[in-house]
Amino acid sequence: MDRVRFTLVALCILGLSGLVSPVAAQTTSLKFQASFPPSSLIFESSKLFAQRVELLSGGRLKIDMLPAGTVVGAFEVLDATSKGVIDGAHSAAAYWTGKNKTATLFGPAPGGPFGMDMLDYLGWLYEGGGMELYREFFQDVLKSNVVIIPLTPVNNQVLGWFKRPVKGWADLKGRKCRETGVTAEVFIQSGMSVVNLPGGEIVPAGERGVIDCGEWVGPAEDMKIGFHNIWKHYYMPSTHEPATVLELLINGDVWKKLPKDLQEIMHSAALEVNLRTQLMLNRANADAMRELIGKHGVKIERTPKDILIKTLEAWDKIAKAEYEKNAFFRKVYDSQKAFAGKVVPARRFVYSPYDVMADYYWPVKK
Protein backbone atom coordinates (compact mmCIF):
# COMPACT_ATOMS: atom_id res chain seq x y z
CA MET A 1 0.00 0.00 0.00
CA ASP A 2 2.86 2.36 0.89
CA ARG A 3 4.45 1.66 -2.49
CA VAL A 4 1.18 2.54 -4.27
CA ARG A 5 0.82 5.72 -2.23
CA PHE A 6 4.44 6.70 -3.01
CA THR A 7 3.88 6.08 -6.70
CA LEU A 8 0.73 8.20 -6.76
CA VAL A 9 2.48 11.07 -4.95
CA ALA A 10 5.43 10.86 -7.34
CA LEU A 11 3.12 10.96 -10.36
CA CYS A 12 1.32 13.99 -8.92
CA ILE A 13 4.63 15.80 -8.41
CA LEU A 14 5.74 14.97 -11.94
CA GLY A 15 2.40 16.13 -13.27
CA LEU A 16 2.59 19.41 -11.41
CA SER A 17 6.17 19.98 -12.50
CA GLY A 18 5.04 19.44 -16.06
CA LEU A 19 2.48 22.20 -15.60
CA VAL A 20 4.92 24.59 -13.94
CA SER A 21 8.04 24.09 -16.07
CA PRO A 22 6.80 25.87 -19.22
CA VAL A 23 6.21 29.02 -17.15
CA ALA A 24 9.58 28.76 -15.41
CA ALA A 25 11.33 28.19 -18.72
CA GLN A 26 9.57 31.03 -20.54
CA THR A 27 12.09 32.99 -22.60
CA THR A 28 12.00 36.72 -23.31
CA SER A 29 13.90 37.74 -26.44
CA LEU A 30 14.86 41.38 -26.98
CA LYS A 31 16.49 43.23 -29.87
CA PHE A 32 19.11 45.85 -28.96
CA GLN A 33 21.33 47.93 -31.24
CA ALA A 34 24.67 49.47 -30.33
CA SER A 35 26.03 52.73 -31.72
CA PHE A 36 29.39 51.08 -32.37
CA PRO A 37 30.87 49.20 -35.36
CA PRO A 38 31.10 45.40 -35.17
CA SER A 39 34.91 45.44 -35.23
CA SER A 40 35.21 47.65 -32.14
CA LEU A 41 36.17 46.51 -28.66
CA ILE A 42 33.25 48.54 -27.33
CA PHE A 43 30.90 46.31 -29.30
CA GLU A 44 32.66 43.34 -27.69
CA SER A 45 31.51 44.84 -24.39
CA SER A 46 27.98 45.13 -25.80
CA LYS A 47 28.00 41.44 -26.71
CA LEU A 48 29.55 40.42 -23.39
CA PHE A 49 26.66 42.10 -21.59
CA ALA A 50 24.14 40.14 -23.65
CA GLN A 51 26.01 36.89 -22.99
CA ARG A 52 26.17 37.47 -19.24
CA VAL A 53 22.47 38.33 -19.05
CA GLU A 54 21.53 35.13 -20.85
CA LEU A 55 23.81 33.00 -18.66
CA LEU A 56 22.80 34.59 -15.36
CA SER A 57 19.11 34.32 -16.24
CA GLY A 58 19.44 30.63 -17.11
CA GLY A 59 18.38 31.42 -20.67
CA ARG A 60 15.18 33.22 -19.63
CA LEU A 61 16.34 36.54 -21.09
CA LYS A 62 18.09 36.70 -24.44
CA ILE A 63 19.36 39.90 -26.04
CA ASP A 64 20.20 40.05 -29.72
CA MET A 65 22.85 42.80 -29.70
CA LEU A 66 23.21 44.33 -33.17
CA PRO A 67 26.02 46.66 -34.36
CA ALA A 68 25.59 50.26 -35.50
CA GLY A 69 23.38 50.86 -38.52
CA THR A 70 21.61 47.48 -38.50
CA VAL A 71 18.18 48.97 -37.80
CA VAL A 72 18.76 52.72 -37.38
CA GLY A 73 21.72 55.09 -37.50
CA ALA A 74 24.21 55.23 -34.64
CA PHE A 75 22.86 58.59 -33.47
CA GLU A 76 19.21 57.52 -33.73
CA VAL A 77 19.10 54.74 -31.14
CA LEU A 78 17.72 56.86 -28.29
CA ASP A 79 14.61 57.88 -30.22
CA ALA A 80 14.28 54.38 -31.69
CA THR A 81 14.39 52.84 -28.21
CA SER A 82 11.95 55.36 -26.76
CA LYS A 83 9.46 54.70 -29.58
CA GLY A 84 9.84 50.91 -29.41
CA VAL A 85 11.45 50.50 -32.84
CA ILE A 86 14.12 48.54 -30.95
CA ASP A 87 13.91 47.19 -27.41
CA GLY A 88 17.14 48.78 -26.28
CA ALA A 89 20.50 50.23 -27.24
CA HIS A 90 24.10 50.62 -26.14
CA SER A 91 25.25 54.15 -26.83
CA ALA A 92 26.90 57.32 -25.48
CA ALA A 93 25.41 60.33 -23.72
CA ALA A 94 27.60 62.62 -25.83
CA TYR A 95 25.34 61.89 -28.78
CA TRP A 96 22.38 63.62 -27.10
CA THR A 97 23.96 67.03 -26.43
CA GLY A 98 21.96 68.42 -29.34
CA LYS A 99 18.81 67.65 -27.35
CA ASN A 100 20.09 69.14 -24.11
CA LYS A 101 23.66 70.00 -23.18
CA THR A 102 23.22 68.40 -19.76
CA ALA A 103 23.89 65.13 -21.58
CA THR A 104 27.60 65.89 -21.62
CA LEU A 105 27.71 65.74 -17.82
CA PHE A 106 26.71 62.07 -17.94
CA GLY A 107 29.99 60.69 -19.23
CA PRO A 108 32.32 62.71 -21.41
CA ALA A 109 32.58 66.12 -19.72
CA PRO A 110 36.00 67.78 -20.09
CA GLY A 111 38.04 67.72 -16.92
CA GLY A 112 36.03 64.90 -15.38
CA PRO A 113 34.38 67.33 -14.59
CA PHE A 114 36.13 68.98 -11.65
CA GLY A 115 39.14 66.65 -11.81
CA MET A 116 37.19 63.41 -11.42
CA ASP A 117 38.63 60.30 -13.04
CA MET A 118 36.69 57.18 -13.95
CA LEU A 119 36.53 55.86 -10.38
CA ASP A 120 35.40 59.23 -9.05
CA TYR A 121 32.72 59.60 -11.70
CA LEU A 122 31.32 56.12 -11.05
CA GLY A 123 31.41 57.00 -7.36
CA TRP A 124 29.26 60.06 -8.05
CA LEU A 125 26.79 57.93 -10.02
CA TYR A 126 26.39 55.21 -7.40
CA GLU A 127 27.31 56.96 -4.13
CA GLY A 128 26.68 60.63 -4.83
CA GLY A 129 23.14 60.76 -6.18
CA GLY A 130 24.14 60.70 -9.83
CA MET A 131 21.89 57.82 -10.88
CA GLU A 132 18.79 59.62 -9.66
CA LEU A 133 19.72 62.66 -11.75
CA TYR A 134 20.58 60.45 -14.72
CA ARG A 135 17.10 58.89 -14.67
CA GLU A 136 15.44 62.25 -14.13
CA PHE A 137 17.27 63.70 -17.12
CA PHE A 138 16.11 61.07 -19.59
CA GLN A 139 12.60 60.59 -18.29
CA ASP A 140 11.58 64.09 -17.17
CA VAL A 141 13.82 66.45 -19.15
CA LEU A 142 14.18 64.62 -22.47
CA LYS A 143 10.76 62.95 -22.05
CA SER A 144 12.24 59.69 -23.30
CA ASN A 145 10.53 56.40 -22.54
CA VAL A 146 13.76 54.69 -21.52
CA VAL A 147 15.49 53.16 -18.53
CA ILE A 148 19.21 53.92 -18.15
CA ILE A 149 21.98 51.63 -16.90
CA PRO A 150 25.65 52.74 -17.06
CA LEU A 151 27.50 50.27 -19.28
CA THR A 152 31.14 50.31 -20.44
CA PRO A 153 33.75 52.70 -19.04
CA VAL A 154 36.33 53.44 -21.73
CA ASN A 155 39.21 54.99 -19.76
CA ASN A 156 40.82 58.38 -20.29
CA GLN A 157 40.54 59.25 -23.96
CA VAL A 158 43.51 60.47 -25.98
CA LEU A 159 43.77 63.75 -27.88
CA GLY A 160 43.73 61.95 -31.20
CA TRP A 161 45.38 61.20 -34.52
CA PHE A 162 46.83 63.87 -36.80
CA LYS A 163 48.13 64.02 -40.33
CA ARG A 164 50.71 66.62 -39.28
CA PRO A 165 52.48 67.25 -35.93
CA VAL A 166 50.80 69.50 -33.37
CA LYS A 167 52.86 72.19 -31.61
CA GLY A 168 50.18 73.65 -29.35
CA TRP A 169 46.66 75.03 -29.02
CA ALA A 170 47.17 77.69 -31.70
CA ASP A 171 48.37 74.98 -34.08
CA LEU A 172 44.92 73.36 -34.04
CA LYS A 173 43.53 76.27 -36.05
CA GLY A 174 42.55 75.24 -39.56
CA ARG A 175 42.57 71.51 -38.82
CA LYS A 176 39.46 69.56 -39.75
CA CYS A 177 38.79 66.88 -37.15
CA ARG A 178 36.24 64.32 -36.17
CA GLU A 179 34.93 65.39 -32.77
CA THR A 180 31.58 64.88 -31.11
CA GLY A 181 29.38 66.45 -28.46
CA VAL A 182 30.74 69.23 -26.29
CA THR A 183 34.29 68.22 -27.23
CA ALA A 184 33.58 69.61 -30.67
CA GLU A 185 32.52 72.92 -29.12
CA VAL A 186 35.69 73.00 -27.04
CA PHE A 187 38.01 72.60 -30.01
CA ILE A 188 36.06 74.99 -32.21
CA GLN A 189 37.39 77.67 -29.85
CA SER A 190 40.89 76.90 -31.12
CA GLY A 191 39.84 77.61 -34.70
CA MET A 192 39.48 73.92 -35.56
CA SER A 193 36.72 72.79 -37.93
CA VAL A 194 34.84 69.76 -36.63
CA VAL A 195 32.79 66.95 -38.17
CA ASN A 196 30.58 64.61 -36.13
CA LEU A 197 30.92 61.04 -37.42
CA PRO A 198 30.13 57.61 -35.95
CA GLY A 199 33.13 55.36 -35.36
CA GLY A 200 32.81 53.30 -38.52
CA GLU A 201 32.92 56.39 -40.75
CA ILE A 202 36.00 58.14 -39.34
CA VAL A 203 38.77 56.32 -41.21
CA PRO A 204 36.94 56.35 -44.58
CA ALA A 205 36.50 60.12 -44.17
CA GLY A 206 40.22 60.45 -43.48
CA GLU A 207 41.08 58.37 -46.53
CA ARG A 208 38.98 60.70 -48.71
CA GLY A 209 40.61 63.78 -47.22
CA VAL A 210 37.36 65.02 -45.68
CA ILE A 211 39.17 65.27 -42.32
CA ASP A 212 42.87 65.40 -41.42
CA CYS A 213 42.61 64.43 -37.76
CA GLY A 214 40.22 62.73 -35.38
CA GLU A 215 39.67 60.88 -32.13
CA TRP A 216 37.68 57.83 -31.16
CA VAL A 217 38.58 56.12 -27.87
CA GLY A 218 42.14 54.93 -27.22
CA PRO A 219 44.99 52.81 -28.62
CA ALA A 220 43.30 49.39 -28.81
CA GLU A 221 39.97 50.68 -30.07
CA ASP A 222 41.60 53.11 -32.50
CA MET A 223 43.83 50.40 -33.96
CA LYS A 224 40.79 48.17 -34.43
CA ILE A 225 39.17 50.65 -36.82
CA GLY A 226 42.41 51.46 -38.64
CA PHE A 227 43.55 54.99 -37.71
CA HIS A 228 47.19 53.93 -38.09
CA ASN A 229 46.64 53.17 -41.76
CA ILE A 230 46.03 56.84 -42.61
CA TRP A 231 47.76 58.94 -39.91
CA LYS A 232 50.97 58.43 -37.94
CA HIS A 233 51.00 61.22 -35.34
CA TYR A 234 49.18 60.01 -32.23
CA TYR A 235 48.85 62.44 -29.31
CA MET A 236 48.04 61.57 -25.70
CA PRO A 237 46.79 62.22 -23.06
CA SER A 238 43.89 64.65 -23.11
CA THR A 239 41.63 66.46 -20.69
CA HIS A 240 38.56 66.49 -22.94
CA GLU A 241 37.19 63.08 -21.85
CA PRO A 242 38.89 61.67 -18.76
CA ALA A 243 35.87 59.75 -17.47
CA THR A 244 33.65 58.43 -20.24
CA VAL A 245 31.02 55.86 -19.25
CA LEU A 246 28.67 54.64 -21.96
CA GLU A 247 25.04 53.74 -21.38
CA LEU A 248 22.46 51.03 -21.87
CA LEU A 249 19.03 52.27 -22.94
CA ILE A 250 15.97 50.04 -22.44
CA ASN A 251 12.47 50.85 -23.63
CA GLY A 252 10.40 51.74 -20.56
CA ASP A 253 7.45 49.52 -21.48
CA VAL A 254 9.76 46.57 -22.14
CA TRP A 255 11.43 47.15 -18.77
CA LYS A 256 8.14 47.19 -16.86
CA LYS A 257 7.19 43.81 -18.32
CA LEU A 258 10.38 42.16 -17.09
CA PRO A 259 10.17 40.29 -13.77
CA LYS A 260 12.07 41.94 -10.94
CA ASP A 261 14.77 39.27 -10.90
CA LEU A 262 15.55 39.81 -14.60
CA GLN A 263 15.80 43.55 -14.02
CA GLU A 264 18.28 42.89 -11.21
CA ILE A 265 20.23 40.51 -13.43
CA MET A 266 20.64 43.27 -16.02
CA HIS A 267 21.92 45.67 -13.34
CA SER A 268 24.35 43.07 -11.99
CA ALA A 269 25.57 42.05 -15.44
CA ALA A 270 26.26 45.70 -16.27
CA LEU A 271 28.36 46.18 -13.13
CA GLU A 272 30.34 43.05 -13.94
CA VAL A 273 30.89 44.10 -17.55
CA ASN A 274 31.99 47.56 -16.42
CA LEU A 275 34.79 46.05 -14.35
CA ARG A 276 35.78 43.48 -16.97
CA THR A 277 35.81 46.10 -19.73
CA GLN A 278 38.05 48.37 -17.69
CA LEU A 279 40.51 45.55 -17.06
CA MET A 280 40.39 44.39 -20.68
CA LEU A 281 41.02 47.88 -22.06
CA ASN A 282 43.99 48.46 -19.74
CA ARG A 283 45.70 45.37 -21.12
CA ALA A 284 44.57 45.86 -24.70
CA ASN A 285 45.72 49.49 -24.80
CA ALA A 286 49.18 48.56 -23.54
CA ASP A 287 49.50 45.81 -26.16
CA ALA A 288 48.19 48.11 -28.90
CA MET A 289 50.68 50.88 -28.10
CA ARG A 290 53.58 48.46 -28.53
CA GLU A 291 52.19 47.21 -31.81
CA LEU A 292 51.45 50.68 -33.15
CA ILE A 293 55.04 51.76 -32.50
CA GLY A 294 56.89 48.56 -33.39
CA LYS A 295 54.84 47.29 -36.32
CA HIS A 296 53.06 50.28 -37.83
CA GLY A 297 55.56 53.10 -37.36
CA VAL A 298 53.21 55.31 -35.36
CA LYS A 299 54.73 58.19 -33.41
CA ILE A 300 53.12 58.34 -29.98
CA GLU A 301 53.68 61.87 -28.72
CA ARG A 302 52.86 63.83 -25.58
CA THR A 303 50.08 66.38 -25.94
CA PRO A 304 51.44 69.92 -25.52
CA LYS A 305 50.55 71.11 -22.01
CA ASP A 306 48.86 74.28 -23.23
CA ILE A 307 46.28 72.14 -25.06
CA LEU A 308 45.46 70.33 -21.81
CA ILE A 309 44.91 73.64 -19.99
CA LYS A 310 43.16 75.45 -22.85
CA THR A 311 40.73 72.53 -23.15
CA LEU A 312 39.66 73.06 -19.54
CA GLU A 313 39.41 76.83 -19.99
CA ALA A 314 37.28 76.42 -23.12
CA TRP A 315 35.00 73.98 -21.28
CA ASP A 316 34.63 76.37 -18.34
CA LYS A 317 33.32 79.05 -20.72
CA ILE A 318 30.82 76.64 -22.26
CA ALA A 319 29.72 75.33 -18.86
CA LYS A 320 29.30 78.84 -17.42
CA ALA A 321 27.02 79.89 -20.28
CA GLU A 322 24.94 76.72 -19.99
CA TYR A 323 24.81 76.96 -16.20
CA GLU A 324 23.18 80.38 -16.40
CA LYS A 325 20.39 79.35 -18.77
CA ASN A 326 19.77 75.63 -18.16
CA ALA A 327 18.24 74.77 -14.79
CA PHE A 328 18.81 71.03 -15.01
CA PHE A 329 22.40 71.47 -16.20
CA ARG A 330 22.89 73.64 -13.12
CA LYS A 331 21.38 70.96 -10.86
CA VAL A 332 23.69 68.22 -12.16
CA TYR A 333 26.74 70.49 -12.32
CA ASP A 334 26.31 71.54 -8.68
CA SER A 335 25.89 67.91 -7.61
CA GLN A 336 29.09 66.86 -9.39
CA LYS A 337 31.03 69.82 -8.04
CA ALA A 338 29.97 69.03 -4.47
CA PHE A 339 30.98 65.36 -4.80
CA ALA A 340 34.26 66.14 -6.58
CA GLY A 341 35.06 68.78 -3.96
CA LYS A 342 35.19 66.03 -1.35
CA VAL A 343 36.70 63.16 -3.31
CA VAL A 344 39.29 64.73 -5.63
CA PRO A 345 41.25 66.68 -2.98
CA ALA A 346 41.21 63.65 -0.66
CA ARG A 347 42.47 61.26 -3.33
CA ARG A 348 45.23 63.69 -4.31
CA PHE A 349 46.76 63.21 -0.84
CA VAL A 350 45.85 59.59 -0.16
CA TYR A 351 46.72 57.91 -3.46
CA SER A 352 50.30 57.21 -4.49
CA PRO A 353 51.45 59.47 -7.37
CA TYR A 354 51.30 57.27 -10.45
CA ASP A 355 53.93 59.22 -12.39
CA VAL A 356 56.52 58.95 -9.60
CA MET A 357 56.32 55.16 -9.46
CA ALA A 358 56.00 54.74 -13.22
CA ASP A 359 59.06 56.94 -13.82
CA TYR A 360 61.04 55.05 -11.17
CA TYR A 361 60.39 51.59 -12.61
CA TRP A 362 59.76 52.45 -16.24
CA PRO A 363 61.51 55.74 -17.09
CA VAL A 364 60.59 57.24 -20.44
CA LYS A 365 63.31 56.52 -22.97
CA LYS A 366 64.76 59.63 -24.56
N, C-alpha and C positions, 0 to 999 in steps of 0.2 A: 504493500500500500504506500509506504514511504517513497519507494522508487517511482510509483505512478505520480504521486504528488510532486516529487522533484522534477519529473519530466514535464508535467503541466506548467509548473512555475517557470521552468527554463524556456518552454515554448512561448509563454506569455511575454517574458523578457525579450526574447528574440523578436517577437511580433512588434512589441512597442519600440524596440530599437530600430526596426525597419521603418516605422512610421516617423520616428524622430530624425533619423540620419539624413534624409534629403534636406531638411531645414538646416541642420547643422552644417551640411556640406554646401549650402547655397553659395554660389560664386558671384561676386560683383565685378564686372569688367568696365574699366574706365579708359577713355582716350585722352591723353595729355600731349601737348606739343611744347618743345623747348624752343628758345630763341637762338639756339646755338647750332653750328654746323655739325654733321655727324662725325667728322674727323677730330673734333676738339675734345680735350680732356674734360672740359666742363660738361659736355654731353655724356661722357663716361660717368660723371657724378649723377647726372639725371637718370641714367639707366641703373646705376647702383641703387639709387633710392627705390626705383620700381622693383628691383630684385629683392631688396630687403623687406619691402612691404609684403610682397607675395609670400616670402619665406616665413616671416614672423606671423602672418595671418593664417598660416597653414593652407594657403591657396584660396582663401575666401575672398581676397581682394587682389585683383590683377590690374596693373596699369600698363597700357601700351604707350610707351614713351616715344614720341616721334620727333625727328630733328626739325630744325627751322625750315619753314616754307612748305611743309608737307600739306597742311590744310590752309593756313593763313600766313601772312608775312611775319617776320621776326618781331616787328614792332606793333603787331596787331593782336597779340595773344591775350592781352588784358581784356579788351573789348569782346573778343571771341569767347573767352571764358565767362565773362559776366553775362553774356547773352545766351550761353549754352551751346554755342557752335562746337566747342570742345569742352570736355569735362574739367580740364585743368591745364596748367602751363608751368614751365620753369623759365624764369626770365630775370630781368634786372630792373630795379627801381629807377635807374638813370633814364630808362626809356620813357618814363611818364612825366618828365619835367615839363613837357609842353602842356600837360594838363594842369599841373600845379607844381611850382618850384619846390614845394616842401618835399617832393619825392626824392630830391637829391640828399636829404638828410637821412634817408633810410638806406644807407649803403655807401655810395661813392663820394661823400662830401670831402672837398680838399681839406687837408690838415687833420682829418680824423672824424669829425671836427674837434677843435680844441686840444690837439695833440694826442687824441685817442688812437691806439693801434687796434688790431683785430680783436684781441682779448678784451680790451676796454670797451669796444663798441658792443660786442656780444654781452658783456657785463651790463651795459646800459639797457640792452633789449630785455634781458631776462631778470636782472636784479635792480634795475633803475626805473622801471615803469615804461620802458620803450615799447614793449609789445602792445600795451593798451593803446598807446598813441598810434602805433602802426595800424592796428585794426580800425581805429577811429578814422584815420586818414582815408583808407580805402572805402570803408562802408559809409561814412557820414560826409566826408569832404568830396571825394570823387564819385560818390553814389554808385559804387561798383558792387555787384552782387558776387563778391568773392570772399574767401577765407584765405588768410596769409600765414605761411609758415616759412621762417628763414631757412634757406637751403643753399649751401655751397659758399663758403668763404674762399676767396681767391688770392689772399696774401696782398702785400704791398705791390701796387702796380708800378711798372717802370715808366720812364718818360716816353720812350718809343724808339722807332726805327727812322733813320734819316738817309736820304740820298747823299747829302753833303754834311760835313762836320758842323757842329754847333758850338759857337764860341760863348754865347750868353743870351740873355733875354732879348736884347735888341736884335740878335741874329735870327730870331724866329720870324721877324717881319718879312712878309712876302712868301713864306712857305705855305704850301697847301696840304693840310693834314687831315687824316681821319680822326675826329674826336667826337665825343657824344655827350649829351646832357650838359650839366653846368661846366664840365671841363672845357667844352667848346667855348663857352662864354668867357672863361678865364683866359684862354690862349688868344682869343680874338683881341684882347686888350694889348697883346704884344704886337699886333699888326698881322698876325697869322690869319690865313683863310682856312675855314674848316668845312668838312663834309661829313655828314652823319651816315655811316654805312654799317650794316650788320657784318659779323665776323667773316662770313664766307665770301663777301664781296670786296674786302680790303685789298688783298693781293692782286686780284684781277684789275682793280682800279689803278694800282701802282704800276702794273705791267703796261697799261694803256697810257700812262703818263697823266692820268686825271689827278692824282695826288703824288707828292714826292716825300711824304713822311706819314707816319701813323702809329697808333698804339692799339693794343688789344688787351692782353692780360699780363703775361710774363714769359720768361724764356721757354719753358716746355710747351705752353699753349701756343706761343708765337711761332715756334719751330714747326709745330703740327700743321699750321695753315700756310707755312712757306714764306714768311717774311724774308728769311735769309737768302732766298733765291733772287730777290730784286734789290735789296738794300743791305749794306754792310756796316753802317755806323749805328750802333745800338747803345742808347744812353740809359743809365740807371744810377740812382733811384729817382723817385719823384715824390712830390708832396700833394699831387692832385687826387690820388685815390689810395690812401694808406690802409683803409679798412673797408673793403668792398665785400658785402655779403649779398648773395643773390636770393631769389625768393621763389617759393612755390605758391601758385595761385590755384584755388579750387573753387569751382562754381558753388555758390551758397546753397542752392537747392540740392545739389548732389551731396554736399557735406551733411546737410540735415538728415538725409535719408540713410547715412551710414550709421551703423550701431556704434555706441560709445567706445567699445573696445577697439574697433577699427580706426576710429579717429585718434585714439591714443597711440595705436601702432604707427600711424603716419607721423605723429609728433616725435615718437621715440626713434623711428627710422631716420628722420631728418637730423636729429641730434647726433646719431651715430655717423651718418654720412658726412656731416659737417666736420667732425673730428678726423675721419678717415681721409677726406679730401684734403684737409690741411696737411696731414702727414704725407700723403701721396705727392702733393705739389712741392713740398719742401725737397723731397728726394728728386723728383722729376726735374725741377728747376736746376738743381745742382748738376745733374747729369747732362741736361740740355746745354748749360753754359759751357761745359767742357767740349761737347760736340760742336757747338757753334764756333768756338775758337779753333779747335784742333782740326776739324774736318771741313768746315765751310768758310774759313777765313774771315769770320766776323770780328770786328773790332768792338769789344765791350768797353765803353768809356764812362767815366764819372760825369754826371750831370753838373754843369757849372752851378756854383752855389747861389749865384744871383737868381737863377731860374727857380730854385727851390723857395727862396724868400719871396720873389715877385709873384709866384703862384699863390702864396698865402695872402699877400697884400691884395691881389686882384680878387680873390675869393671874398675877403673881408668887405670890399666895396659892394660886391654883388649881394652878399648876405645882409649888409646894412640896409640897402635899398629894399630888399624883400621883407626884411624884418619890420620895416615901417608901414608897409601896406598890406601884409598878409598875416592875419591873426593866427592861423594855424601854424604857419612857419614859425612865428614868434613863440608859440606854445612849445613846439618841439625843440627849437633852438635853445630856449631857456632851460628846458629839461636836460638836454645834453650838456650844456655849459655847467649846470649845477653838479651833474654826475662827474664830468671830467675834472671839475675843480677840486674834487675830493681824491679821485683815483690817480690822475696823471702826476700831480706833485708827489704823492706818496710813493708811487712806483719808481719815480726818478731817483729817490733816495734808497729804496729797499732793494731794487733789482740790480744785479751786477751789470756793469757797463759792457755791452756786447762787443763794442769796438776794441776795448782794451784787451779782452781775452782773445778775440779773433786775431788782433795784430801781434799778440805775444806768440801764439801757436802757429799762426798762418800769416806771416807778414806779406804785404802786397809786394810782388816782385817788380822792381823798377824796369 
